[in-house]
């Protein structure tokens, strides 16, 4: 049995993710692909828009739990999907959840230079439209 770290095996990670109702695939190179519950019924392009990828088993499990909670309650998890830091002419948006990371990957073209740590810089002139799109897709933003 392959071990990912001292606690998790590939089998135990798959089992934990499947227990949430999410769909999981282990891809070549060790990457995990997580789909929220019910996403299998979507058109393939829409499925890809909500898919979350990670190479960290614990992140995969935690993301699956968060996605399942969002689907089950119809409400966002207690953790905001994005955090926002207003720095005057530029805001820093940090995707905090798997759903937020999937949203950025699918809908936001962030140039490499705009990433600052885990977040990315956005000029105020485009921030309003981006925030409207984030919230229009059921995601939450906290400052």
N, C-alpha and C positions, 0 to 999 in steps of 0.2 A: 504494500500500500504506500503510495507516494505521500510524503509529508510536506506541507507548505511552511509551517513553522512548528514550534513545540506543541501547539494546541490543536491546530487545524490540519485535517487531511483534505484531499480533493473530494473524497466521498462525503465527509462531514460538512464541508462547505456547501456542496450541492444539496445535501439533505436539508441544511438550515435554510437555504434560499428557497427551495421548493416548498418547505413548510409554510412560508409566507404567502404562497399562492403565485409567486413570481415564476417566470420561465427563466432558465439559466442554461448557458452554453459555455463550455471551456474551449477556447479557441487556440489555434496553433500559437506557440510562443507563450502560453500560460495566461492569456488575457481572458477575463470573465466578461460575458455579455448578459446583462440583466434586462428583462422586460417586465413591466408592471402587470399585475393580474388583469386578465382580459385583453391584453395587447395583442395576443395571438390572433384575435378576430379582426384586427385592422389590416388595411391594405399594406403591402410590404414597405412602401415608402413612409407611411405613417408609423409603422412599427419601428422603422429605423430612426425616426424623429424622436421617439421616446425611449429608445434603447440607451442603456448606460454601460460604459466599458471601463474596466479597471484591471490592473494586474495585482491588486491587493485583496486577499481573501476576506479579511475583516471589513474592508470598505465595501466589498460586494454584499456581504451579509447585512451590514448596517443600512446600505442603500435599499436593499430588497425590503427590509423591515419598514423603512420610511415610505417607500412607494406603496407598499401594501396598506399602510395606515392611511395614506392619503386617499387611496381608492375606497377603502372600507368606510371611512367617515365622510368622504366628500369634502373634507376640510383639510387645510394644510396641517402638517405636523407642528408641534410647538416651536420647533426650530424654523426660523424663516428660511425660505429658499435662497434668498440673496440678502447680503448686508450691503448697505450703501454708506459711504463716507463722503461728505460734501467738502471739497477743498477749494471752493470758490469757482474758478472757471472750469474746473475739472472735477468729476466725481469718480470715485473708485467703487466699482461693483464687484463683489466677491460671491461667486456661486458657492453655496454652503451645502446643498443637498445633491443627491444623484439626479433628481429631476431638473434642478437648475443647471447642472453641468451638461446634461443631455440637451436642454434648451439652447445653451450657448453653442454647443457643438453643432446643432442642427440649424439654428437661425441667426447666429451672430458671427459676422466675419471680423474676428479680432486679430489685427496684425500682431506679429511677434513682439514688436517694440512696445505695444500698449499693455502687455502683461507686467504687473508689478506684484511679485510674490504670487499669492493664490488668486488675486483679483486683477481686473483690467480697468484702465482709465478710459473715461468717456467724456467728451466735451458736452457742456450744458446744452448746446444747440441741437444735439441728437439724443440727449438723455431722455427727454420727455417721451418721444416716440418709442424708444426702447423700453422704458418703464411701463408705458401703456401696453406694449406687446407682452411683456412679462406677466403683468397682472391680468391681461385679457386671456392668457393661457392658464389661469388658475394658480399661478405661483405668487408667493408673497415676498415683500421687500421690507426690511426693517433697517432703521438707521442707528 
